[in-house]
Amino acid sequence: MPEELPFEKPIIELRNKIAELKNFTAEKEIDLSGEISKLEKRLVQLEEDIYGNMEPWDRVQIARLSQRPTTLDYLDLLFDDFLELHGDRSYGDDAAIVGGIASFEGTPVTVIGHQRGRDTKENVKRNFGMPHPEGYRKALRLMKQAEQFNRPVICFIDTKGAFPGKAAEERGQSEAIARNLIEMADLKVPVISIVIGEGGSGGALALGVADRIYMLENATYSVISPEGAATILWKDATKAQQAAETMRITAPDLYELGVIDEVISEIRGGAHRNVKAQAAYIRSTLSRALRKLRKLTPDELIQKRYEKFKIIGEYDHVNGISADTSES
């Protein structure tokens, strides 16, 4: 059963009331269809009001749900003949990154994504979706292989961030992430990245240098967690909700800022409510993007990718003064 979030309490209470009336009707054979119909109409309106006007912190909570679909969930629903490949050919395999070869609507593709667990046992195996350097090096190995065989690369981003442990730093965590950024910028095949849950810091960006960057409606993408930002800004992690609003880390905000290319709509209440239907939304977006990107030459892909990232954060005026200071 999906986890209940605080802002969903009115919806849950009304759903329970409707269920009680239906059970009472069945047990006592009393016709309460009129009352039930009224409550169901009220429920529809309530869902529209709440899910249609969510605050940033509400979306953060949905993005963090343990029931939220993962990379492997979407792999099963979107791709055929997936063959997982392991290891970085240097140190070992990292279960926090999954990747391999698959077929998408008849087209051979390479699929790579962060993978977290749903329970304690799986989270320990997947290191809570926080990759070590060998995870990012495995991802890069698969990307370079895709380039060699002219396969588009599709990435699913879903991580709190790269693992910050001592061993990871000793094995070159920062270098591994930086290497991915450099190499992805120069890949000669189409690259599509989709943020499906949390997209945290360089750990997310290491799979995010793409020709098209999409986000699910309730995903987040940021340089630091709201709790981390609150600790830095106000010395108080309990102000995470305020930080989430200030940072503009949600899909609608990032689309408005030009950081991402498109917001992929979610099932009302979140992707976990109907994974198959959510996968259909993602399939439509992927199919459209691949059709357009495969028409471009390798040189065109690289140039447009460069231009895309060059303009992120560009501005025209600050306090009424032109930002162009080339003549000063």
N, C-alpha and C positions, 0 to 999 in steps of 0.2 A: 504494500500500500504506500502511495507517495507520502513523503514527509510533509507535515503541515507547517507552513510558515506563518509568523505572527500577523502579517497583513492580510492573510487569507482567512482569518478566523470567522468573519461574518459569512463568507461563502460556505465554509465547512459547516457552520451552525445551521444555515438554511438547508443545505443538502441533507443533513441529519434529520431535520424536521420533516422534510418531504418523505424521506425513507420511513420514518416512524408512522406517518399518516398512511402510507401505502401498506405497511405491515398491519396496522390497525384495521384498515379496510378489508384486507384479506382474512384476518382472524375473525372479525365481528360481522363480516358481510354487510357493512354499512357503506352506502355510496357517498364518498367524499371527493369525488372526481372534480367537482367545481372548485373546492378549496385547494386541492392539489394543483389544478391547472393554474390558479392564480399565483401560487407559490413558485411554480416552475417559471412562469413569465417574470416574476420578480427576481428569480435566480439569474435568468439570462441578463436582465438589466444590471443586476449587481455585479456580475462577472465583467460586463462591458465597462462599468464604472471603475472597478478596481484594477483589472488587468489592462485596461486601456489608458490608465493614468498612473502607472507605477513610478515610484521614485527611484533614483539611482541605487540606493541601498537595497531596495526590493529586488532589483535585477542582480545585484551582487549575491544575494542569498540564493536566488534560483540558480545562478551559475555554479554555485558551490555544492548544490545538492548531490548527495551520494548516488541518487537514482538517475541523475542526468546521463543521457546516452554518451558513450565513450567512442573513441576511434574504432575499436573492434566492433561495436554495435553497428556503426555506419558502414564498416567494411562488408559486413554480412549482407546488408540491405542494398548497397549501391554497386558493388563490384562482383564480377564472376571470376572463378578460377584463381583466387588469391593464393599466392605462394609466398610465405613469409621467409625472409632472409635474415641471417643472424650475424652478429659480430662486426668489429671494426677493422679486422685484419691486423690488429696491433696489440690490443690489451685483452678484450673480451666482449661479451654481449651485455647489453643493458636493456632490461625488460621495461624500463620507463619509456622507451622509444620502440615502436613496432613499425615495420616497413617491409615492402616486398613488391612483387610484380602482380598485376591483375589486369582484368579487362573491363573497360567501362563502355557500355553500348557498342561493343565490338572493337574498340580501340585499345591497344596495349598501353598501359600506364604504369607508372611507379607511384605507389602510395606510401606515405610516411606520416606518422602521427605520435603525439604524446599519448601514453596510456596509464591511467590511474586505476586504482582498485575500488571495488564496491564495499568490501569489508576489510577487517584488520589483516587477515591472512593475505589477501590479494594486494592490499596496499603495501605490506612489507615486501612482497615479491616485486612489485612495481615501483618501490621507493616513493610511494605517494605521488607518482607522476612527475617526479623531479629528476631529470636525467643527470648522469655523470658525463664526463668528457667522452667516454667511449660511445655513449648514446648519440651524441652529436656527430662524432666521427663515423659512426655507422650510417647515420642519415646522409652525411656528405658522400660516403662511398656509394650509396644507392643513387644519389642524385647524379654523380659523375657517370655511373653505369647507365642511367637513363639517357644522359646526353650522348653517350657513345652509341646507343641503339635507337636514338631519336624518339624516345618515349616522353610524353608530357609528365610532369611531376605534380602530384596533388598532395598537399600537406594539411593535416588537421592539428590545430593548436589547442592544447588544453593542459596547462600546467601553472602551478603557483610560481614557478621559476626554476632555474637550474639548481641542482643540489649544492649547498654552500659548505659542505663538510671539508675537513682538512685533507682527506685523501683525494677528493675531487680537485682541490686546488693544486695539490702536489702533482697530479697527472695532467695539469694544464687546462682547467675548466675555461678560463678566460680566452686562452688561445684557440680552443676548439670552437667556441661560439664565434669569435672574431673571424676565424677561417671560414666558417659557414656563411657569414655575411658577405665576405669578399667573393667567395666562389658562386654563391647563389646570384649575385648581381651580374655575373658574367655567363650564366648558363645559356646555352644556345637552343634550349627547348622551352615550351610554355611551362610556366610555374603558377599554380593556383594555391592560395592558402585560405583556410577557413577557420576562424576562431569559433570553437563549438562550446567552450566553457570559460574557464579562466585563462587569460593570456598574460602571464606575468613576466615582466622585465626581459633581460637578454635571453632567458631560457625559452621565451616564446618567440622573440625576434629571430632566433637562430633558425626557425622554420618559416619566417615571415617575409623574407625579401622576395616578393613575387610580382608577377605581372598583374594579377588580380588578387585583392585581399577582401574577403567577405567575413561578416560576423553574423552569428545567429542573434536574433533580437534581444535575448537576455544574456548574452555573453559579455565579458569585460576584457579590456586590453589596456595595460598600463605599465609604467616603468617601475611601480612599486605597489604593494597592497595598500588598501585604505588604512589598515592598522599601522603599517610601517610609516606611511605619510603622516598620520596623526601623531605618532610618536616623535617624528622629526619636527613637525610644524608647531605642535602645541604641547609636546612632552606628555601626551596623554592618549594612549591607544584606544580608550573608550570613546574618543571622538571620531571613530572610523566612519560613522554615518555622515558626519559633516565633511570629512575628507573625500568620501566617494562623490559627494555633490560638487565639491570644489574642483576635483581633478578631471571631471568630464571623461570618465572611463567607459561609459556605456556605448553601445552600438549607435544609437541615434546621435549622440554627441560627436562621436568620432567620424561619422558620415558627414555631419555638418562641417567638421573641421577639415575634411578632405583626407583624413588618414586612411580610411577604408573606401572601397569602391561601391559597396552596396550592403544593405541590411537584409538578411534572409529572415522572413517572417517566421514566427514560431507558433506552434499550436497554442491555443488559449490556455494559459496556466503554465506553459513551459513545455519544452521538447519531450520531457519524461512522461507526459500525459499520453502521447501517441507517437512512438518512435517511428513506426512505419510511415505515418503521414508526414512526419518531419523529414524523413529521408527523401520522400518524394519532392519536397520543397528544395532540398539541397540538390537532388538530381537535376531538376529543371535548371537551376543556376549553373551547375557544372557543365551541363550539356551546351548551354548557350555560350558560356565563356570559352569552352574548348573549340567550338565552331569558329569563333572569331579569331582566337589566338593562333590556330593552326594555319590560318591564311597568311601569317606574317613570316618573313624570312628570319633566320637567326640574327642577322645584323639589326633588323627592325625591332625584334624582341628586346635585344640588349639596349638599344637606344631609347626605346619607349620606357623601359624599366628604369633606366637612368633618369630620364626626365620626370617620371612619376615620383621618385623619391626626392629628387632635387627640389621640387616645389612644396613638399610637405613642410608646413611651418612658415612659409613665406608670407610676408605681410606688406601692405601698401603704405599705411599711415599709422603713426603712433602719436596720440594727443594732437592730431591735426598737422603734424610735421611729417613730411615725406621721408620714408625709410631709405630712399636712394641718396646716398651721400658720396657718390662717385666724384662729384665736382669739388667737394670740400677738402 
